[in-house]
């Protein structure tokens, strides 16, 4: 287990979560787990309650397995106190008769998920707030296959919070009696990714790659995966810094100026950007142009189908790009659409033959792997695509847009005072957007207004923060920007506090 230094403590001032009085606010799981501000709602006291509820859920659900021990893996990222939060989680689970495998260091979320599957465990818990600002931490639950736990699991855990008084067993005692095992869970993950890539092709290439780890737990793992191969990999922001330069470790364009500046100047062939727990990806071409996740999903579908010869459906979310409809049709593949949240994609990957699934935030899941997103693997597949096609990522992207259309996809987030706001389809009495008639409305997760010219505007409340997300897409960048502005005007006029 790593320890946090004095610099890390500055992230949250001098407040210690150990002694902060528990708030009365209800602990809720959002789109991807429970997230809250450290030393505010994310305290040791509250964490113990959630861990105890998880233990109660496991013991209740699996009490029919006579004589079998329930087994759980606990991992953590590089955020402030994540290692301590993971230890406390393990101590609570261990005291409830559950056998715990505790990571010995910070790991990517997909490494935790992979360990759950390969070790044949019942559940995984990852201490991470993913892309959220540095003052946050979080608690993700993974199912036995390594995928995101669905709402039926998180709702049951929620319902048990506070029912049982938490109990814990000190780490040193639990290690001695075998209820907690501290282990390197990353090695098998690295070994598998090395076997997943086409090493024969990689051995013939000297592609120059710049990886921005954004101070997250993806830090040096890609270097381990590519060890001994001629790929020229350079790492940046791969040291531990829980302050994350003052911004959330989210691979969106406004957060990645440092890598954009280095790409053209230092003549890299491709830049890859991971989020805080390395399960999401964005990219940069050789000229320093940002490649958003929406386009990455299209590139991955083309590579896996055309270069590797794999089949299966493509999964996108309600706020996915229209270009994927054209790609799926051309490749003669089924296109599935889900609500926002990778857990929905994960569920499909467990029940359907899925080639690739992805979300606009950069989470990509690939066939012949766990039903989980993995930023490092997605990035490696982009490099592999360049090697197979013997083209720059710039040229590959241009070829894709020439064939399937160039779409400009924008998102803007608007902060709210709380999550207690409503915006209903009935409020949006809009029959056209900037002169183009609205021909379809989707409202099963947010509100999406789709126009005859394939442009669209969408509103959706964040599942993890008090924000309204406004999305827009058009074949014209100018129109996409105007749609975002129109969306802002509509929010100011129509959003209601409930």
N, C-alpha and C positions, 0 to 999 in steps of 0.2 A: 504493500500500500504506500502510495506517495504521500508526502506531507505538504501542507500549504505554507508558503513563506510569508514574511511580513508584508511584502508588496501585495500579495493576494488579499490580505486582510483589509487593505485600503479600499478594495472594491465596494465593500459594504460599510465603510467607516469603522467605528469601534463597537457596533452593535453585535452581540453574540446571539445566534438563534437559540442557544441553550436556555437563555433566561428571559426570552420575550414571552409575555403572557399570550396564551392562545386566544386568537380572535374568535368571535362568535359567528363569523361568516361561514356559510356552508362550503365545504370542499367539493368542487365539481370537476369532473373529467370533461375536457373539451374535445376538439377534433383529433388530437393526438396526445392524450394523457392529461395529467393534472400539472398545471404550471402556475407558479405564483412568485411573488417578490420575496427574496431571501430576507429573513429576519422580520418579515411582516406577516404574511400567511404561510410562507414556506419556512417553518420552524422545525426544530427537532421534535417538539411536542406534537405538532400536526403530522409530521412525517411518521412518527411512531403510530399514530392513529390509523393512517392509511396502510402502513405495513401490517398492522394487527388485523385490519379489515381484510387485507389480501390473504393473510394466513387463515382467517376464519372462513373466507370464501373457499379456499383450497381444501380445507379440512371438511367442510360441509359437502362440497361437490364430489370429493373423492373418497368419502368414507366407506363406499361400497367395495373399494379395492382392498380387501382384507389381507393384511400382512405386507402390503407394499408401501414403501416409504415415498412420500411426496418429495420431489426434487425441483429446486428452483435455482436459476443462475442470476446473479446480480452484477451489473456492470455500471460504469460511470464515465463521464467525459471530463474535460479540463476546466470546468467552471469552478467558481469559488466554493470551497467546501464540498464538492461533489464526492470526493473520496470518503469524507466523514459521513455524509448522508448515506452513501452506499453501505458503509460499515454498520450504521445504526439499523438500516433496513434488514441487513443480514442477521444482525443480533436478535431482532424481533422475530423474524421467521424461524431462526434456529431454536428459539425458546418455545416455539409452538409445534415442535416435533417435525419440522421440515428440514430436509438436508439441503444445505446451501453451497453452491459453488460461487465463490466471490472472486472477481477479477483482481489480479495483483497490480494492475495499473490502469490508466485511462485508455479506453478503447472506442473505436467507432461503434455506433449502434448496430450496424449489420454484423459486426464481429460477435456481439452479445447474442443476436438472433441466431447466427450460425451455430454458436455453442449450444443453444437450447435444442436445436434440431439434432446435431451430431452426437450430443451427449444423451439424447433421448430423455430430456427433462420435461417437466409438466408446465413450466411457465418461465418467463424471463422478465426481469425488471431492470430498466435502464434509468439511471439518474442523469437527466439531461433536460435542458429547456431548448434544445435544438438551435434555432436561429434567433430566439428572443434576445432582447437587450441584456447586458451583463448582470443587472440586478435580479434577474429571474433564475430559478432552477425548476426542475420538473421531474415527473415520475411516469415513465412509459411502461405499459404492460405488453408483453409479447406472448403469443400462444405457443403450444407445443411444436408447431411446425415452423416457428420463427417469425410468423407474420404478426401484424398488429392485432391485438385483442379487439374483438368487435364490441358493439354497444351492450350486448347482453352480459358480457363479462364486467365491463366497467360500471354498469348500472348496479350489478349485484354487489360489487366492491363498495360503491358509494353508499348503498343502503345499509352496509354493515359498519360504516365509520362511526365510532363512538359507542357501539353496542357493547364491546368488550374492552375492559381496561388493558392497555398495552403491557406486555411483559417482554423482557429482554434478557439475553444471556451475554455476558462480556465476551468479546472476541477471543481473548486468550483462553478462556475456559471452553468456549465452543470449538476452537481449533483442537484443543487437547482431547475433547470427547468425540470429535469427528463430525459434529453437527454442522460445522462450517469448514470448508476446504478452500484455502486461498490458492489460486492457480493462474497460470498464464493461459488465457482462453483465446489469445490472438494468433498463436502459431498455426493452428489448424485452419483458421480463416485465411491467413496469408498463403499457406500451402495450397488451399483450394483455388484461390484466385490465380495463382501461378499455373495451375492445371487448366483453368478455364480459358485463359488467353491462348492464342495460336503462337506458341513459343518459337516454332519453326520460322514463322514469318517475322516475328520480333527479332530473331537472331540475325536477320539480314538487313535490319534498318537502324539508322542513326537519327531518327526523328528527334528534334530538340524540343523538349517539353518543359514548361514552367508551371509548377503547381503552387497555388495559393491555398494554404490550409486554414487561413483566417484564425489562427491561434487555437484551432479546435483539436479534437481527438484524432483527426485523420493524419495529423502531423507527419510522421515518417513511414507510414505503412506502405505507401506506394513505392517508396524506395526499396523496401523489403521485398515487395512483389516483383520488382524489376531487377533485383540484384543479379549480377552476372550477365545481364543482357546489354546490348550496345546502345539502347535508348539513352539519350543524354537528358537526364532529369535534373532540374534545379528546383529546390524548395524555397519558398518564401513564407513568412509569418507562420513558421512551423514550431516556434518555441511556445512555451506556456505563458499566456498573458490573460488572466480572467477578466481584465478590463476590456479586451477586444477592441482596442483603439477607441473606446467610448461608444461604439456602435454595436448593434447585434451582429453576430457572425452569420449573416444572411447573404448568399451570393446573388444579390440583385445589383443592377448596374450602378446605382448611386453609392454602393459600398465598396466597389472594386477598382477605384481609380489607380491604385498603386500598380496593379498588374497590367492595366491598360497601358500605362506609361512605359513599362519595361518591354512589352512584347515587340514592338517595331524597333525600338532602340537597340535591343540586344539580339534581335533576329531569331526569336523562337518560332517554331512552326505552329505550335498550338499552346494555349494557356488553359489550365483547368482550375476550377475554384470549388472548394468543398465548404459546406456549412459547418456549424459548431460540432455536430456529432457525426459528420462525414456520411450522412445518408442522402444528401442532396448535392446536385451538380449544376454548374454553369460553365461556360467556356468562352474563350477569346480567340479570334483568328490571328494570323501572322501580322496583320496590319493594325492590330489593337482594337478591332471592332468586337463588341460584346455579342455573344451568341446566346440568346435566351433559351431557357429550358424547353419551351414549346417547339423550337426548331431542333433541339437535340433529340427530342422524342421521335421526330420524323426521321432524322439521320439514323438513329438506332434501329428503327423498324426496317429501313432500307438495307442497312448492313446485315442484320440478322437474317433477313429473308433472301436478299440477293447475293451476298458474299458468303454467308455461312450455310445457306440452303435450308434454314429452319422454317417451320410453319407455325401457325397459331394466330389467335386474334390480337388486335391492338386495343388497349384500354386507355381512355382519356377521361377527363372529368367534364362537368357541365361548362366549366370556363376554359375548355381546351380550344386550340386553334382550328379553324375551318379547314386548313391545309391537310389535316390528318384524314378528313373524309375523302379527299382526292387520292391520297396515298393508299389508303385501305382499299378503295375501289380499284385502283390500278394494280395493286398487288393481289387482288382477289381474296382479301382477308376480311374477316368479320371485325367491325368496329363496335366496341362497347363504350357506353358512357355511364359514369357514376357520379354521385355527389362528391363534393370536395372532401378530401381526407384519404390518405393512402390505405387506410383499413378497408375501404370499399374495393379498391383495386386488389389488395391482398386477398380478400375473400374470393374474388373472381379467379385469381391465380391458383387458388386451392381447388376450385371446382371446375374450371374450364381449361382448355388448351390455349394458353396465352403466350404469345411471342414476346411482347413487351407492353408494359403499362407505365404510365407516367402522369404526373400532375404539374400544373403550371408553376408550382414553387420549386421544382427541380428534382423531386423524388422519382427515380426510375427503377422499375423492377424488371428483371430479364429472365427468360426461359432457362431451364436446366439449373436452377439455383433455388434458394429459399424464396418464399412469397414475400419478399421484403425489398425495399429500395436500397440502393447502394451507390453512393456518389463515386467512389473509387472505381468500381467495376464499370459503371457507365462511362467514365472518363477513359478507361483503358480500351473500351470498345470503340471510342472515337479515334484513338490512336491506331487501333487495329484496322479500322476502316480506311484510314489514310494509307496504311502500309499495303493493304489488299488492292486498293484502287490506284496506288502509285500517283496520288494527287494530293495537293494541299487541301486543308480543311476549307480554305477560302473557295477553291474551285468546286469541291464537292457540294458545298452549301449553295453556290451559284447554280450548279446543275439541278439541284433539287428545286430551287425556287423557279427556275426557268420552266421546268416541267409541271410543277404542281401549283404554281402561283406564289407571288410574294405578298405576304400579309404582315401588316404592322400591328403588333400586339402590345398594348400598354396597360399598366395597372397603377392606380394611385390609392393610397390609404388615407382615410380621414379619421382623426382621433375623435372619440366620443367621451363624454364624462363618465359613462358607465355602459353596461351592456343592456340596460333597460330601455331600449328603443325599438320601435317597430316601423316596418316599411312593407306595405302590402300591395299586391298587384292592382287591387281596386283603386289605390291611390294614384297610380301612374296612368293617367288618362292620356296616353301617348299613342297616336296612330302612325306617326312617322318620325324619323330621326334625321335631321338635317336634309330633309327633302326626299328621303328614301322611305317608302312605306314599310311599316312593321308587319311582317307576314306570319310571325310565330312568337309565342311567349312561352318560356319554360320557367316554372316557379317551384320545382321540387327541392331546390337548394339555392335560395337566393331568387333573384328575378333577372331573367335574361331576355332582352328584346332583340329579335333577329330580323334584319331587313332584307328586302328583295335583292339588294346588290351584294349580299353576303357580309356586310358590315353588321356589327352588333354592339350592344351596350349592356353591361350586367352590374347588378348591385348585390353584395353579399356581406353579411356581418361576419367578422372574424370569429373563429371558434376558440381562439386562445387569448385574444386581447380585446379591449373595448375600442374597436375600430370598424369602420365601414370600408370595405374594399370595393373600388369601382374599376371594372375591367372594360376595355374596348378593343375592337379589332376592325381593321379596314384595309383595303388594298392601297390606300393612300395614307402616308404618315400624317399629312396635314389634317385629314378627316379624322384619323384616330385621336389626335390631340384635341380636336374640336369636340369629339364625342366625350372624352374625359371631362372637358370643361362643362359640357352640357350635363353630364352626370353629377358634377359638383353642384351645379345650379339646382338640379332636381332634389338633391339631398337637403340643401339649405331650405328648400321650399316645402318638401313633403315629409321629411323624417319626423316621427312623433315619439315623444318620451312617454313610455308606458308606466 
